[in-house]
Amino acid sequence: MSVRYQSDFFGDIDADLEFDAPIGAMTYYSVGGKADVLVSPRSTDALSLLLRRCYNSNIPFRVLGKGANLLVDDLGVDGVVVKLNHNCFKTSRFNREGPIDALHIMSGYDLSKAIMETARCGLDGLHVLAGIPASIGGAIRMNAGGNFGSISDTLSTVTCLSKAGELSTYRSSDLGFAYRESKIPDPVIISATFSLTPGDPIHIRKSVKDIFAWKKSMQPLADTSAGCAFKNPINNNGERISAGELIDGAGLKGLTIGGASVSQHHANFIITTAKGTARDVLSVMKDVRTRVFDSTGIKLQNEVVVWSRDPEIQR
Ligand SMILES: Cc1cc2nc3c(=O)[nH]c(=O)nc-3n(C[C@H](O)[C@H](O)[C@H](O)COP(=O)(O)OP(=O)(O)OC[C@H]3O[C@@H](n4cnc5c(N)ncnc54)[C@H](O)[C@@H]3O)c2cc1C
């Protein structure tokens, strides 16, 4: 246990603790090291107290969602990693507000479950995200989406905890949502509301199936990855272009370093084998960035979030 956590740092916080927790193995990549401590708070109050204490003591604080967009360095991460996996962070309820249904949902809720439930109830909106693995919190932070829409399209409000452990509710229009990014000022998303329009349940369920089938045909969903490694960049004409096509155009499909390679199926997916390490993935990403820049002059930006003890790697 780290010296910083002696003197009963967690003593009065209602939470499950796991020291030296293998969080890399909890991500979709299944590579990477441990967190000093993984904390699963049993209430929002406990999470609020933990947050305040970490920030007052200068202890790094991170939130782990489903780990579907995350690469944890092999040396792990310092400080506290929080996982919102207690039931209090996994509830949802509907309120009818005129012709629109408002879905209130906690951030630890599974996105695919929310998609299936709203589709079953004949509510239009979240189905555009079919096939994207995420918790509601992770999907909001990343503004998850694709060809059919983004999570911010139907998002009304987001409730967060600040560094001081205080709750604030923001209108989504104030949160700077853009392509695969948000400008949420607080470290933890606690819950959200969505405005969903009633529609035909049969039609919505068919859209879920069609979108999933499209995704499966376009992306290597059976391989181990964290989705797209890079954001689609903007070219000199101000148009967003496909990072996958740039990587493919540079002849990099199949590029392999150790146990990580550029997928043959979709060049923006970096996939790993059982022997892969986080440093293998980082090396492939670095090589891809350099070679795409050399051939096109375009700098690719990470879409995948990297956690490391080394600030140079985390950047
Ligand atoms: C096979 C595959 C396909 C994918 N396809 C797509 C796609 O089509 N479109 C797309 O957008 N993404 C896609 N992704 C990436 C990923 O699914 C999304 O980015 C998703 O939103 C990540 O959610 P998560 O809960 O796993 O977040 P994590 O990966 O756990 O975390 C991502 C970031 O969100 C933060 N975060 C998580 N929860 C909270 C919270 N409660 N409060 C504050 N911050 C939080 C984390 O700290 C981290 O910075 C794909 C991934 C895979 C593996």
The ligand as an ORCA input file, in Angstrom:
! r2SCAN-3c Opt
* xyz 0 1
  C     -15.126     -2.689    -30.544
  C     -15.270     -1.240    -30.192
  C     -16.013     -0.415    -31.020
  C     -16.159      0.954    -30.711
  N     -16.888      1.745    -31.545
  C     -17.076      3.046    -31.228
  C     -17.889      3.896    -32.051
  O     -18.458      3.482    -33.038
  N     -18.018      5.204    -31.679
  C     -17.418      5.718    -30.549
  O     -17.595      6.906    -30.245
  N     -16.636      4.932    -29.767
  C     -16.459      3.619    -30.078
  N     -15.656      2.846    -29.287
  C     -14.973      3.439    -28.130
  C     -15.799      3.388    -26.821
  O     -16.828      2.439    -26.949
  C     -16.402      4.735    -26.469
  O     -15.435      5.762    -26.419
  C     -17.124      4.711    -25.121
  O     -17.770      5.950    -24.953
  C     -16.198      4.460    -23.931
  O     -17.012      4.353    -22.771
  P     -16.444      3.646    -21.456
  O     -17.518      3.635    -20.425
  O     -15.850      2.340    -21.809
  O     -15.316      4.680    -21.015
  P     -13.808      4.354    -20.605
  O     -13.086      3.782    -21.785
  O     -13.766      3.571    -19.344
  O     -13.281      5.837    -20.324
  C     -13.147      6.761    -21.381
  C     -12.997      8.168    -20.763
  O     -14.222      8.529    -20.130
  C     -13.970      8.870    -18.764
  N     -15.130      8.447    -17.966
  C     -15.723      7.229    -17.918
  N     -16.776      7.255    -17.076
  C     -16.842      8.513    -16.563
  C     -17.693      9.161    -15.629
  N     -18.726      8.555    -15.027
  N     -17.428     10.469    -15.310
  C     -16.393     11.124    -15.899
  N     -15.566     10.567    -16.795
  C     -15.776      9.263    -17.134
  C     -12.713      8.094    -18.393
  O     -12.082      8.692    -17.270
  C     -11.923      8.235    -19.682
  O     -11.312      9.501    -19.743
  C     -15.525      1.473    -29.563
  C     -14.781      0.623    -28.721
  C     -14.662     -0.724    -29.038
  C     -13.885     -1.603    -28.104
*
